Amino acid sequence: MFAVYATAPSPDDPLAALEIGERPEPEVPDGWVAVSVKAASLNMHDLWTLRGVGIKAERFPMILGCDGAGVLADGTEVVLHSVIGDPAWTGDETLDPTRTLLTEKHQGSFADTVIVPARNALPKPAGLSFAEAACMGTAWLTAYRMLFVKSGLRPGQTMLVQGASGGVSTALIELGKAAGLRVWVTGRTEEKRALATELGAHAVFESGARLPEKVDGVFETVGKATWSHSMRALKPGGIIVVSGSTSGPDPSADLQRLFFLQLRVVGSTMGTREELADLLAFCDTAGIKPRIGAEMPFKQARDGFQQMLDGETAGKIVFTS
């Protein structure tokens, strides 16, 4: 079958490990289903896989793609939940120490066919196209959990999103606006800030700019480059929710500010199957659709990877069959 895959870890030149071609058809074990992929979205996790982060060397070659949407053999349209845990685990599967994402242990969704446990294929809402639904399983689920499960923010409070154009950031803007929060966003360029405004942000600022007032919560995917600004932006008792560190994982903790103002820092990773079901229902009910910055066939996947590597995103990058 046709697939986009990584041949071996390439830490310094990730695209050197990217291949587009034929891979064996997967076998479907008991309790799993085969999904004919119609669309799949690109995530930063795919670049980390090419670099060999979060995956053992013996797992290569590995088909890339954490999430997607497609069709079961009986014609049911589905969205993929990419967190795969121990079947014996009960409770929040993101806390299962043996859980993995697609592309870490199991082959990913950038292919004609992907196999997943039957519970990981959720019904696709009719109001979402395959391309839109393909954005939900990783970036949008991460944003949903950050905002509605981890932050504790209420409608009417002010949230700051660091970074205006990535998949998680654009999802946070749309979800926060729909939920009645005041959404502020930072962006490195005028184009990125304009995108945030278009998506519904109430105010946009240059990266690191002094804000007109302190905020209730900050949503961090950038890391080292924005951390100091995030800490300074918070009201006493405020919260930073972190789900990524694209600019580096090791900023100054600023512990004096942390304890004196009783700030809170909370980590967040992906989300549960139930949270994905709630997210899909919320988007369907509220009429929310993800911003797709670029859509291209799988055969042009290298162009999409290059855009993400260069930071030239304006919403989600989606590949289609």
ChimeraX commands (.cxc) that place a marker at each C-alpha (Angstrom):
marker #1 position 0.00,0.00,0.00 radius 0.5
marker #1 position 1.02,3.64,-0.45 radius 0.5
marker #1 position 2.50,5.30,2.65 radius 0.5
marker #1 position 4.58,8.19,3.96 radius 0.5
marker #1 position 7.17,6.80,6.36 radius 0.5
marker #1 position 10.43,7.29,8.22 radius 0.5
marker #1 position 13.30,5.00,7.27 radius 0.5
marker #1 position 15.57,5.60,10.29 radius 0.5
marker #1 position 16.15,8.26,12.96 radius 0.5
marker #1 position 17.78,11.41,11.57 radius 0.5
marker #1 position 18.26,13.87,14.46 radius 0.5
marker #1 position 19.99,16.67,12.54 radius 0.5
marker #1 position 18.20,16.47,9.19 radius 0.5
marker #1 position 14.75,14.97,9.80 radius 0.5
marker #1 position 13.56,15.23,6.20 radius 0.5
marker #1 position 16.46,13.06,5.08 radius 0.5
marker #1 position 14.65,10.12,6.70 radius 0.5
marker #1 position 11.31,10.83,4.97 radius 0.5
marker #1 position 10.21,8.39,2.28 radius 0.5
marker #1 position 7.07,8.22,0.14 radius 0.5
marker #1 position 6.30,4.85,-1.42 radius 0.5
marker #1 position 5.04,1.33,-0.83 radius 0.5
marker #1 position 4.75,-0.48,2.51 radius 0.5
marker #1 position 3.19,-3.86,3.36 radius 0.5
marker #1 position -0.55,-4.06,3.97 radius 0.5
marker #1 position -1.21,-4.41,7.71 radius 0.5
marker #1 position -2.66,-7.51,9.33 radius 0.5
marker #1 position -5.67,-6.85,11.56 radius 0.5
marker #1 position -5.47,-8.57,14.97 radius 0.5
marker #1 position -8.52,-9.49,17.03 radius 0.5
marker #1 position -10.18,-6.44,18.57 radius 0.5
marker #1 position -8.68,-4.08,15.99 radius 0.5
marker #1 position -10.18,-2.56,12.84 radius 0.5
marker #1 position -8.79,-1.44,9.50 radius 0.5
marker #1 position -9.55,2.15,8.50 radius 0.5
marker #1 position -9.29,3.32,4.89 radius 0.5
marker #1 position -7.68,6.71,5.39 radius 0.5
marker #1 position -9.32,9.67,3.65 radius 0.5
marker #1 position -7.37,12.45,5.36 radius 0.5
marker #1 position -4.67,12.79,8.01 radius 0.5
marker #1 position -3.13,15.87,9.58 radius 0.5
marker #1 position 0.52,16.65,10.20 radius 0.5
marker #1 position 1.73,17.22,13.76 radius 0.5
marker #1 position 5.01,18.31,15.31 radius 0.5
marker #1 position 5.15,14.77,16.72 radius 0.5
marker #1 position 5.82,13.53,13.17 radius 0.5
marker #1 position 8.96,15.66,12.94 radius 0.5
marker #1 position 10.09,14.33,16.32 radius 0.5
marker #1 position 9.58,10.78,15.01 radius 0.5
marker #1 position 11.81,11.55,12.03 radius 0.5
marker #1 position 14.43,12.77,14.50 radius 0.5
marker #1 position 14.11,9.56,16.50 radius 0.5
marker #1 position 12.54,11.14,19.60 radius 0.5
marker #1 position 10.00,8.97,21.43 radius 0.5
marker #1 position 10.62,5.92,19.25 radius 0.5
marker #1 position 13.12,3.08,19.52 radius 0.5
marker #1 position 15.52,2.61,16.61 radius 0.5
marker #1 position 14.31,-0.95,16.03 radius 0.5
marker #1 position 10.77,0.35,15.31 radius 0.5
marker #1 position 11.88,1.82,11.98 radius 0.5
marker #1 position 10.73,1.92,9.26 radius 0.5
marker #1 position 7.65,3.62,10.73 radius 0.5
marker #1 position 4.65,4.97,8.84 radius 0.5
marker #1 position 4.07,8.51,10.08 radius 0.5
marker #1 position 0.81,10.17,11.10 radius 0.5
marker #1 position -0.72,10.41,14.58 radius 0.5
marker #1 position -4.29,11.06,13.59 radius 0.5
marker #1 position -6.76,11.02,10.75 radius 0.5
marker #1 position -10.24,10.18,9.52 radius 0.5
marker #1 position -11.53,7.52,7.19 radius 0.5
marker #1 position -13.97,4.71,6.57 radius 0.5
marker #1 position -14.44,1.23,8.06 radius 0.5
marker #1 position -15.14,-1.81,5.92 radius 0.5
marker #1 position -18.91,-1.41,6.51 radius 0.5
marker #1 position -18.84,2.23,5.33 radius 0.5
marker #1 position -18.91,3.86,8.78 radius 0.5
marker #1 position -17.08,7.21,8.76 radius 0.5
marker #1 position -14.71,7.49,11.71 radius 0.5
marker #1 position -12.18,9.73,13.46 radius 0.5
marker #1 position -9.04,8.18,14.96 radius 0.5
marker #1 position -8.12,8.40,18.63 radius 0.5
marker #1 position -4.37,7.94,18.56 radius 0.5
marker #1 position -3.69,7.13,22.23 radius 0.5
marker #1 position -3.31,3.35,22.45 radius 0.5
marker #1 position -3.06,1.90,25.95 radius 0.5
marker #1 position -3.13,-1.43,27.73 radius 0.5
marker #1 position -6.57,-3.03,27.27 radius 0.5
marker #1 position -6.51,-3.92,30.98 radius 0.5
marker #1 position -5.98,-0.29,32.04 radius 0.5
marker #1 position -8.96,1.47,33.61 radius 0.5
marker #1 position -9.42,5.21,33.90 radius 0.5
marker #1 position -7.57,7.98,32.09 radius 0.5
marker #1 position -5.53,6.27,29.38 radius 0.5
marker #1 position -3.12,9.21,29.16 radius 0.5
marker #1 position -1.84,8.14,32.60 radius 0.5
marker #1 position -1.24,4.54,31.56 radius 0.5
marker #1 position 2.57,4.14,31.81 radius 0.5
marker #1 position 2.52,1.71,28.87 radius 0.5
marker #1 position 0.38,3.87,26.57 radius 0.5
marker #1 position 1.73,4.97,23.21 radius 0.5
marker #1 position 0.67,7.14,20.31 radius 0.5
marker #1 position 0.42,5.95,16.76 radius 0.5
marker #1 position 3.94,6.09,15.21 radius 0.5
marker #1 position 5.68,5.29,18.52 radius 0.5
marker #1 position 4.96,1.55,18.52 radius 0.5
marker #1 position 2.20,1.05,15.97 radius 0.5
marker #1 position 2.27,2.16,12.33 radius 0.5
marker #1 position 0.66,5.54,11.64 radius 0.5
marker #1 position -2.09,7.03,9.52 radius 0.5
marker #1 position -0.17,8.45,6.53 radius 0.5
marker #1 position -1.13,5.44,4.42 radius 0.5
marker #1 position -3.95,3.89,2.44 radius 0.5
marker #1 position -4.88,1.84,5.52 radius 0.5
marker #1 position -4.22,2.14,9.25 radius 0.5
marker #1 position -5.20,-0.35,11.95 radius 0.5
marker #1 position -6.31,0.71,15.43 radius 0.5
marker #1 position -8.13,-0.90,18.38 radius 0.5
marker #1 position -11.87,-0.87,17.67 radius 0.5
marker #1 position -12.47,1.61,20.54 radius 0.5
marker #1 position -10.06,4.05,18.88 radius 0.5
marker #1 position -12.34,4.59,15.86 radius 0.5
marker #1 position -15.05,7.09,16.83 radius 0.5
marker #1 position -18.03,8.09,14.67 radius 0.5
marker #1 position -17.30,11.16,12.53 radius 0.5
marker #1 position -19.86,13.97,12.86 radius 0.5
marker #1 position -21.63,14.63,9.57 radius 0.5
marker #1 position -20.88,18.34,9.92 radius 0.5
marker #1 position -17.12,17.82,9.63 radius 0.5
marker #1 position -15.38,16.95,6.38 radius 0.5
marker #1 position -12.74,14.19,6.45 radius 0.5
marker #1 position -10.02,16.87,6.31 radius 0.5
marker #1 position -11.56,18.78,9.24 radius 0.5
marker #1 position -12.13,15.61,11.26 radius 0.5
marker #1 position -8.51,14.59,10.67 radius 0.5
marker #1 position -7.39,17.58,12.77 radius 0.5
marker #1 position -9.28,16.49,15.90 radius 0.5
marker #1 position -7.36,13.53,17.29 radius 0.5
marker #1 position -4.11,15.22,18.28 radius 0.5
marker #1 position -3.99,19.04,18.07 radius 0.5
marker #1 position -7.63,19.74,18.85 radius 0.5
marker #1 position -7.88,17.05,21.52 radius 0.5
marker #1 position -4.74,18.44,23.16 radius 0.5
marker #1 position -6.26,21.93,23.15 radius 0.5
marker #1 position -9.61,20.67,24.48 radius 0.5
marker #1 position -7.96,18.92,27.43 radius 0.5
marker #1 position -5.72,21.90,28.18 radius 0.5
marker #1 position -8.66,24.30,28.26 radius 0.5
marker #1 position -11.59,22.33,29.64 radius 0.5
marker #1 position -9.96,19.61,31.75 radius 0.5
marker #1 position -6.72,21.12,33.06 radius 0.5
marker #1 position -7.03,24.92,33.26 radius 0.5
marker #1 position -10.11,25.41,35.43 radius 0.5
marker #1 position -10.84,28.68,33.61 radius 0.5
marker #1 position -14.42,29.91,33.42 radius 0.5
marker #1 position -16.33,31.85,30.76 radius 0.5
marker #1 position -15.55,35.56,31.13 radius 0.5
marker #1 position -11.96,35.04,32.27 radius 0.5
marker #1 position -8.93,35.94,30.15 radius 0.5
marker #1 position -6.65,33.38,28.52 radius 0.5
marker #1 position -3.37,34.00,26.72 radius 0.5
marker #1 position -2.26,31.69,23.90 radius 0.5
marker #1 position 1.48,31.83,23.20 radius 0.5
marker #1 position 1.97,31.44,19.47 radius 0.5
marker #1 position -0.73,32.24,16.97 radius 0.5
marker #1 position -0.56,29.80,14.10 radius 0.5
marker #1 position 0.18,26.22,15.18 radius 0.5
marker #1 position -2.46,23.50,15.29 radius 0.5
marker #1 position -2.93,23.50,19.08 radius 0.5
marker #1 position -2.86,27.31,19.24 radius 0.5
marker #1 position -5.48,27.81,16.54 radius 0.5
marker #1 position -7.68,25.20,18.24 radius 0.5
marker #1 position -7.32,26.99,21.59 radius 0.5
marker #1 position -8.40,30.27,20.00 radius 0.5
marker #1 position -11.52,28.79,18.45 radius 0.5
marker #1 position -12.47,26.70,21.50 radius 0.5
marker #1 position -11.87,29.56,23.95 radius 0.5
marker #1 position -13.93,31.99,21.88 radius 0.5
marker #1 position -16.79,29.49,21.59 radius 0.5
marker #1 position -16.71,28.86,25.35 radius 0.5
marker #1 position -17.03,32.53,26.25 radius 0.5
marker #1 position -13.49,33.31,27.39 radius 0.5
marker #1 position -11.61,36.46,26.45 radius 0.5
marker #1 position -8.87,35.22,24.16 radius 0.5
marker #1 position -5.54,37.02,23.84 radius 0.5
marker #1 position -2.82,35.72,21.54 radius 0.5
marker #1 position 0.83,36.47,20.82 radius 0.5
marker #1 position 2.43,36.02,17.41 radius 0.5
marker #1 position 5.87,36.58,15.90 radius 0.5
marker #1 position 4.65,38.15,12.67 radius 0.5
marker #1 position 1.86,40.42,11.51 radius 0.5
marker #1 position 0.50,37.58,9.35 radius 0.5
marker #1 position 0.27,35.19,12.30 radius 0.5
marker #1 position -1.42,37.80,14.46 radius 0.5
marker #1 position -3.89,38.54,11.65 radius 0.5
marker #1 position -4.74,34.83,11.52 radius 0.5
marker #1 position -5.48,34.82,15.26 radius 0.5
marker #1 position -7.80,37.80,14.83 radius 0.5
marker #1 position -9.54,36.06,11.95 radius 0.5
marker #1 position -10.10,33.01,14.16 radius 0.5
marker #1 position -11.78,35.11,16.84 radius 0.5
marker #1 position -9.05,36.37,19.19 radius 0.5
marker #1 position -10.18,39.46,21.09 radius 0.5
marker #1 position -6.68,40.98,21.11 radius 0.5
marker #1 position -3.30,40.11,19.61 radius 0.5
marker #1 position 0.20,41.16,20.65 radius 0.5
marker #1 position 3.76,40.82,19.44 radius 0.5
marker #1 position 5.68,38.03,21.11 radius 0.5
marker #1 position 6.94,39.22,24.50 radius 0.5
marker #1 position 4.90,42.44,24.44 radius 0.5
marker #1 position 3.71,44.03,27.68 radius 0.5
marker #1 position 0.04,43.19,28.14 radius 0.5
marker #1 position -2.57,45.74,29.23 radius 0.5
marker #1 position -3.43,43.60,32.26 radius 0.5
marker #1 position -2.62,40.25,33.82 radius 0.5
marker #1 position -4.41,37.13,32.63 radius 0.5
marker #1 position -6.05,34.19,34.41 radius 0.5
marker #1 position -4.33,31.47,32.40 radius 0.5
marker #1 position -1.59,30.97,29.80 radius 0.5
marker #1 position -1.46,28.14,27.30 radius 0.5
marker #1 position 2.09,27.11,26.41 radius 0.5
marker #1 position 3.33,25.02,23.51 radius 0.5
marker #1 position 6.43,27.12,22.72 radius 0.5
marker #1 position 8.54,26.65,25.84 radius 0.5
marker #1 position 11.87,28.38,26.42 radius 0.5
marker #1 position 11.32,31.34,24.06 radius 0.5
marker #1 position 8.06,32.46,25.71 radius 0.5
marker #1 position 8.30,31.08,29.26 radius 0.5
marker #1 position 9.48,34.27,30.96 radius 0.5
marker #1 position 6.67,36.22,29.30 radius 0.5
marker #1 position 4.13,33.58,30.33 radius 0.5
marker #1 position 5.18,33.80,33.97 radius 0.5
marker #1 position 5.04,37.62,33.98 radius 0.5
marker #1 position 1.63,37.61,32.30 radius 0.5
marker #1 position -0.20,35.80,35.10 radius 0.5
marker #1 position -2.38,37.19,37.87 radius 0.5
marker #1 position -1.58,35.95,41.38 radius 0.5
marker #1 position -2.92,32.41,41.60 radius 0.5
marker #1 position -2.98,32.06,37.81 radius 0.5
marker #1 position -2.18,28.94,35.86 radius 0.5
marker #1 position 0.08,27.95,32.96 radius 0.5
marker #1 position -0.96,24.82,31.08 radius 0.5
marker #1 position 1.90,23.27,29.12 radius 0.5
marker #1 position 1.59,20.72,26.32 radius 0.5
marker #1 position 4.76,21.36,24.33 radius 0.5
marker #1 position 8.15,23.04,24.16 radius 0.5
marker #1 position 8.97,23.57,20.51 radius 0.5
marker #1 position 11.63,26.21,21.24 radius 0.5
marker #1 position 13.32,24.21,24.00 radius 0.5
marker #1 position 12.36,22.43,27.25 radius 0.5
marker #1 position 14.68,24.14,29.75 radius 0.5
marker #1 position 13.73,27.75,30.60 radius 0.5
marker #1 position 14.39,29.36,33.96 radius 0.5
marker #1 position 11.70,28.15,36.36 radius 0.5
marker #1 position 11.44,31.65,37.96 radius 0.5
marker #1 position 10.72,29.98,41.31 radius 0.5
marker #1 position 10.51,33.20,43.32 radius 0.5
marker #1 position 7.66,34.46,41.17 radius 0.5
marker #1 position 6.10,31.00,41.22 radius 0.5
marker #1 position 5.84,30.69,44.99 radius 0.5
marker #1 position 5.36,34.35,45.90 radius 0.5
marker #1 position 2.38,34.78,43.53 radius 0.5
marker #1 position 1.20,31.20,44.14 radius 0.5
marker #1 position 1.19,30.43,40.44 radius 0.5
marker #1 position 0.38,26.98,39.13 radius 0.5
marker #1 position 2.08,25.06,36.31 radius 0.5
marker #1 position 0.23,22.04,34.94 radius 0.5
marker #1 position 1.29,19.58,32.27 radius 0.5
marker #1 position -1.18,18.22,29.74 radius 0.5
marker #1 position -0.78,15.46,27.16 radius 0.5
marker #1 position -3.31,14.52,24.48 radius 0.5
marker #1 position -6.68,13.42,25.91 radius 0.5
marker #1 position -8.95,10.46,26.52 radius 0.5
marker #1 position -11.35,8.74,24.16 radius 0.5
marker #1 position -14.26,10.24,26.11 radius 0.5
marker #1 position -12.76,13.73,25.80 radius 0.5
marker #1 position -12.40,13.25,22.04 radius 0.5
marker #1 position -16.06,12.21,21.86 radius 0.5
marker #1 position -17.02,15.34,23.82 radius 0.5
marker #1 position -14.84,17.52,21.59 radius 0.5
marker #1 position -16.49,16.15,18.44 radius 0.5
marker #1 position -19.94,16.75,19.95 radius 0.5
marker #1 position -18.99,20.29,21.01 radius 0.5
marker #1 position -17.68,21.18,17.55 radius 0.5
marker #1 position -20.80,19.72,15.95 radius 0.5
marker #1 position -23.16,21.55,18.31 radius 0.5
marker #1 position -21.32,24.89,18.21 radius 0.5
marker #1 position -20.58,24.75,14.48 radius 0.5
marker #1 position -16.82,25.01,15.06 radius 0.5
marker #1 position -14.49,23.93,12.28 radius 0.5
marker #1 position -10.71,23.72,12.46 radius 0.5
marker #1 position -8.64,26.13,10.45 radius 0.5
marker #1 position -6.80,24.23,7.71 radius 0.5
marker #1 position -3.74,26.15,6.60 radius 0.5
marker #1 position -2.76,23.81,3.77 radius 0.5
marker #1 position -4.33,20.75,2.18 radius 0.5
marker #1 position -2.39,18.56,-0.24 radius 0.5
marker #1 position -2.31,14.96,-1.48 radius 0.5
marker #1 position -0.14,12.44,0.36 radius 0.5
marker #1 position 2.23,12.36,-2.61 radius 0.5
marker #1 position 3.18,15.97,-1.81 radius 0.5
marker #1 position 3.75,15.26,1.90 radius 0.5
marker #1 position 7.36,16.44,1.77 radius 0.5
marker #1 position 6.13,19.99,1.03 radius 0.5
marker #1 position 3.94,19.90,4.14 radius 0.5
marker #1 position 6.78,18.64,6.32 radius 0.5
marker #1 position 9.02,21.41,5.00 radius 0.5
marker #1 position 6.40,24.04,5.85 radius 0.5
marker #1 position 6.14,22.77,9.42 radius 0.5
marker #1 position 9.93,22.54,9.77 radius 0.5
marker #1 position 10.23,26.15,8.57 radius 0.5
marker #1 position 7.45,27.36,10.90 radius 0.5
marker #1 position 5.31,28.45,7.97 radius 0.5
marker #1 position 2.01,27.13,9.36 radius 0.5
marker #1 position -1.29,28.98,9.29 radius 0.5
marker #1 position -3.49,26.34,10.85 radius 0.5
marker #1 position -3.36,22.59,10.34 radius 0.5
marker #1 position -1.54,20.93,7.43 radius 0.5
marker #1 position -3.70,18.10,6.11 radius 0.5
marker #1 position -2.85,15.32,3.66 radius 0.5
marker #1 position -5.62,13.65,1.64 radius 0.5
marker #1 position -5.87,10.43,-0.32 radius 0.5
marker link #1:1,2 radius 0.2
marker link #1:2,3 radius 0.2
marker link #1:3,4 radius 0.2
marker link #1:4,5 radius 0.2
marker link #1:5,6 radius 0.2
marker link #1:6,7 radius 0.2
marker link #1:7,8 radius 0.2
marker link #1:8,9 radius 0.2
marker link #1:9,10 radius 0.2
marker link #1:10,11 radius 0.2
marker link #1:11,12 radius 0.2
marker link #1:12,13 radius 0.2
marker link #1:13,14 radius 0.2
marker link #1:14,15 radius 0.2
marker link #1:15,16 radius 0.2
marker link #1:16,17 radius 0.2
marker link #1:17,18 radius 0.2
marker link #1:18,19 radius 0.2
marker link #1:19,20 radius 0.2
marker link #1:20,21 radius 0.2
marker link #1:21,22 radius 0.2
marker link #1:22,23 radius 0.2
marker link #1:23,24 radius 0.2
marker link #1:24,25 radius 0.2
marker link #1:25,26 radius 0.2
marker link #1:26,27 radius 0.2
marker link #1:27,28 radius 0.2
marker link #1:28,29 radius 0.2
marker link #1:29,30 radius 0.2
marker link #1:30,31 radius 0.2
marker link #1:31,32 radius 0.2
marker link #1:32,33 radius 0.2
marker link #1:33,34 radius 0.2
marker link #1:34,35 radius 0.2
marker link #1:35,36 radius 0.2
marker link #1:36,37 radius 0.2
marker link #1:37,38 radius 0.2
marker link #1:38,39 radius 0.2
marker link #1:39,40 radius 0.2
marker link #1:40,41 radius 0.2
marker link #1:41,42 radius 0.2
marker link #1:42,43 radius 0.2
marker link #1:43,44 radius 0.2
marker link #1:44,45 radius 0.2
marker link #1:45,46 radius 0.2
marker link #1:46,47 radius 0.2
marker link #1:47,48 radius 0.2
marker link #1:48,49 radius 0.2
marker link #1:49,50 radius 0.2
marker link #1:50,51 radius 0.2
marker link #1:51,52 radius 0.2
marker link #1:52,53 radius 0.2
marker link #1:53,54 radius 0.2
marker link #1:54,55 radius 0.2
marker link #1:55,56 radius 0.2
marker link #1:56,57 radius 0.2
marker link #1:57,58 radius 0.2
marker link #1:58,59 radius 0.2
marker link #1:59,60 radius 0.2
marker link #1:60,61 radius 0.2
marker link #1:61,62 radius 0.2
marker link #1:62,63 radius 0.2
marker link #1:63,64 radius 0.2
marker link #1:64,65 radius 0.2
marker link #1:65,66 radius 0.2
marker link #1:66,67 radius 0.2
marker link #1:67,68 radius 0.2
marker link #1:68,69 radius 0.2
marker link #1:69,70 radius 0.2
marker link #1:70,71 radius 0.2
marker link #1:71,72 radius 0.2
marker link #1:72,73 radius 0.2
marker link #1:73,74 radius 0.2
marker link #1:74,75 radius 0.2
marker link #1:75,76 radius 0.2
marker link #1:76,77 radius 0.2
marker link #1:77,78 radius 0.2
marker link #1:78,79 radius 0.2
marker link #1:79,80 radius 0.2
marker link #1:80,81 radius 0.2
marker link #1:81,82 radius 0.2
marker link #1:82,83 radius 0.2
marker link #1:83,84 radius 0.2
marker link #1:84,85 radius 0.2
marker link #1:85,86 radius 0.2
marker link #1:86,87 radius 0.2
marker link #1:87,88 radius 0.2
marker link #1:88,89 radius 0.2
marker link #1:89,90 radius 0.2
marker link #1:90,91 radius 0.2
marker link #1:91,92 radius 0.2
marker link #1:92,93 radius 0.2
marker link #1:93,94 radius 0.2
marker link #1:94,95 radius 0.2
marker link #1:95,96 radius 0.2
marker link #1:96,97 radius 0.2
marker link #1:97,98 radius 0.2
marker link #1:98,99 radius 0.2
marker link #1:99,100 radius 0.2
marker link #1:100,101 radius 0.2
marker link #1:101,102 radius 0.2
marker link #1:102,103 radius 0.2
marker link #1:103,104 radius 0.2
marker link #1:104,105 radius 0.2
marker link #1:105,106 radius 0.2
marker link #1:106,107 radius 0.2
marker link #1:107,108 radius 0.2
marker link #1:108,109 radius 0.2
marker link #1:109,110 radius 0.2
marker link #1:110,111 radius 0.2
marker link #1:111,112 radius 0.2
marker link #1:112,113 radius 0.2
marker link #1:113,114 radius 0.2
marker link #1:114,115 radius 0.2
marker link #1:115,116 radius 0.2
marker link #1:116,117 radius 0.2
marker link #1:117,118 radius 0.2
marker link #1:118,119 radius 0.2
marker link #1:119,120 radius 0.2
marker link #1:120,121 radius 0.2
marker link #1:121,122 radius 0.2
marker link #1:122,123 radius 0.2
marker link #1:123,124 radius 0.2
marker link #1:124,125 radius 0.2
marker link #1:125,126 radius 0.2
marker link #1:126,127 radius 0.2
marker link #1:127,128 radius 0.2
marker link #1:128,129 radius 0.2
marker link #1:129,130 radius 0.2
marker link #1:130,131 radius 0.2
marker link #1:131,132 radius 0.2
marker link #1:132,133 radius 0.2
marker link #1:133,134 radius 0.2
marker link #1:134,135 radius 0.2
marker link #1:135,136 radius 0.2
marker link #1:136,137 radius 0.2
marker link #1:137,138 radius 0.2
marker link #1:138,139 radius 0.2
marker link #1:139,140 radius 0.2
marker link #1:140,141 radius 0.2
marker link #1:141,142 radius 0.2
marker link #1:142,143 radius 0.2
marker link #1:143,144 radius 0.2
marker link #1:144,145 radius 0.2
marker link #1:145,146 radius 0.2
marker link #1:146,147 radius 0.2
marker link #1:147,148 radius 0.2
marker link #1:148,149 radius 0.2
marker link #1:149,150 radius 0.2
marker link #1:150,151 radius 0.2
marker link #1:151,152 radius 0.2
marker link #1:152,153 radius 0.2
marker link #1:153,154 radius 0.2
marker link #1:154,155 radius 0.2
marker link #1:155,156 radius 0.2
marker link #1:156,157 radius 0.2
marker link #1:157,158 radius 0.2
marker link #1:158,159 radius 0.2
marker link #1:159,160 radius 0.2
marker link #1:160,161 radius 0.2
marker link #1:161,162 radius 0.2
marker link #1:162,163 radius 0.2
marker link #1:163,164 radius 0.2
marker link #1:164,165 radius 0.2
marker link #1:165,166 radius 0.2
marker link #1:166,167 radius 0.2
marker link #1:167,168 radius 0.2
marker link #1:168,169 radius 0.2
marker link #1:169,170 radius 0.2
marker link #1:170,171 radius 0.2
marker link #1:171,172 radius 0.2
marker link #1:172,173 radius 0.2
marker link #1:173,174 radius 0.2
marker link #1:174,175 radius 0.2
marker link #1:175,176 radius 0.2
marker link #1:176,177 radius 0.2
marker link #1:177,178 radius 0.2
marker link #1:178,179 radius 0.2
marker link #1:179,180 radius 0.2
marker link #1:180,181 radius 0.2
marker link #1:181,182 radius 0.2
marker link #1:182,183 radius 0.2
marker link #1:183,184 radius 0.2
marker link #1:184,185 radius 0.2
marker link #1:185,186 radius 0.2
marker link #1:186,187 radius 0.2
marker link #1:187,188 radius 0.2
marker link #1:188,189 radius 0.2
marker link #1:189,190 radius 0.2
marker link #1:190,191 radius 0.2
marker link #1:191,192 radius 0.2
marker link #1:192,193 radius 0.2
marker link #1:193,194 radius 0.2
marker link #1:194,195 radius 0.2
marker link #1:195,196 radius 0.2
marker link #1:196,197 radius 0.2
marker link #1:197,198 radius 0.2
marker link #1:198,199 radius 0.2
marker link #1:199,200 radius 0.2
marker link #1:200,201 radius 0.2
marker link #1:201,202 radius 0.2
marker link #1:202,203 radius 0.2
marker link #1:203,204 radius 0.2
marker link #1:204,205 radius 0.2
marker link #1:205,206 radius 0.2
marker link #1:206,207 radius 0.2
marker link #1:207,208 radius 0.2
marker link #1:208,209 radius 0.2
marker link #1:209,210 radius 0.2
marker link #1:210,211 radius 0.2
marker link #1:211,212 radius 0.2
marker link #1:212,213 radius 0.2
marker link #1:213,214 radius 0.2
marker link #1:214,215 radius 0.2
marker link #1:215,216 radius 0.2
marker link #1:216,217 radius 0.2
marker link #1:217,218 radius 0.2
marker link #1:218,219 radius 0.2
marker link #1:219,220 radius 0.2
marker link #1:220,221 radius 0.2
marker link #1:221,222 radius 0.2
marker link #1:222,223 radius 0.2
marker link #1:223,224 radius 0.2
marker link #1:224,225 radius 0.2
marker link #1:225,226 radius 0.2
marker link #1:226,227 radius 0.2
marker link #1:227,228 radius 0.2
marker link #1:228,229 radius 0.2
marker link #1:229,230 radius 0.2
marker link #1:230,231 radius 0.2
marker link #1:231,232 radius 0.2
marker link #1:232,233 radius 0.2
marker link #1:233,234 radius 0.2
marker link #1:234,235 radius 0.2
marker link #1:235,236 radius 0.2
marker link #1:236,237 radius 0.2
marker link #1:237,238 radius 0.2
marker link #1:238,239 radius 0.2
marker link #1:239,240 radius 0.2
marker link #1:240,241 radius 0.2
marker link #1:241,242 radius 0.2
marker link #1:242,243 radius 0.2
marker link #1:243,244 radius 0.2
marker link #1:244,245 radius 0.2
marker link #1:245,246 radius 0.2
marker link #1:246,247 radius 0.2
marker link #1:247,248 radius 0.2
marker link #1:248,249 radius 0.2
marker link #1:249,250 radius 0.2
marker link #1:250,251 radius 0.2
marker link #1:251,252 radius 0.2
marker link #1:252,253 radius 0.2
marker link #1:253,254 radius 0.2
marker link #1:254,255 radius 0.2
marker link #1:255,256 radius 0.2
marker link #1:256,257 radius 0.2
marker link #1:257,258 radius 0.2
marker link #1:258,259 radius 0.2
marker link #1:259,260 radius 0.2
marker link #1:260,261 radius 0.2
marker link #1:261,262 radius 0.2
marker link #1:262,263 radius 0.2
marker link #1:263,264 radius 0.2
marker link #1:264,265 radius 0.2
marker link #1:265,266 radius 0.2
marker link #1:266,267 radius 0.2
marker link #1:267,268 radius 0.2
marker link #1:268,269 radius 0.2
marker link #1:269,270 radius 0.2
marker link #1:270,271 radius 0.2
marker link #1:271,272 radius 0.2
marker link #1:272,273 radius 0.2
marker link #1:273,274 radius 0.2
marker link #1:274,275 radius 0.2
marker link #1:275,276 radius 0.2
marker link #1:276,277 radius 0.2
marker link #1:277,278 radius 0.2
marker link #1:278,279 radius 0.2
marker link #1:279,280 radius 0.2
marker link #1:280,281 radius 0.2
marker link #1:281,282 radius 0.2
marker link #1:282,283 radius 0.2
marker link #1:283,284 radius 0.2
marker link #1:284,285 radius 0.2
marker link #1:285,286 radius 0.2
marker link #1:286,287 radius 0.2
marker link #1:287,288 radius 0.2
marker link #1:288,289 radius 0.2
marker link #1:289,290 radius 0.2
marker link #1:290,291 radius 0.2
marker link #1:291,292 radius 0.2
marker link #1:292,293 radius 0.2
marker link #1:293,294 radius 0.2
marker link #1:294,295 radius 0.2
marker link #1:295,296 radius 0.2
marker link #1:296,297 radius 0.2
marker link #1:297,298 radius 0.2
marker link #1:298,299 radius 0.2
marker link #1:299,300 radius 0.2
marker link #1:300,301 radius 0.2
marker link #1:301,302 radius 0.2
marker link #1:302,303 radius 0.2
marker link #1:303,304 radius 0.2
marker link #1:304,305 radius 0.2
marker link #1:305,306 radius 0.2
marker link #1:306,307 radius 0.2
marker link #1:307,308 radius 0.2
marker link #1:308,309 radius 0.2
marker link #1:309,310 radius 0.2
marker link #1:310,311 radius 0.2
marker link #1:311,312 radius 0.2
marker link #1:312,313 radius 0.2
marker link #1:313,314 radius 0.2
marker link #1:314,315 radius 0.2
marker link #1:315,316 radius 0.2
marker link #1:316,317 radius 0.2
marker link #1:317,318 radius 0.2
marker link #1:318,319 radius 0.2
marker link #1:319,320 radius 0.2
marker link #1:320,321 radius 0.2
view
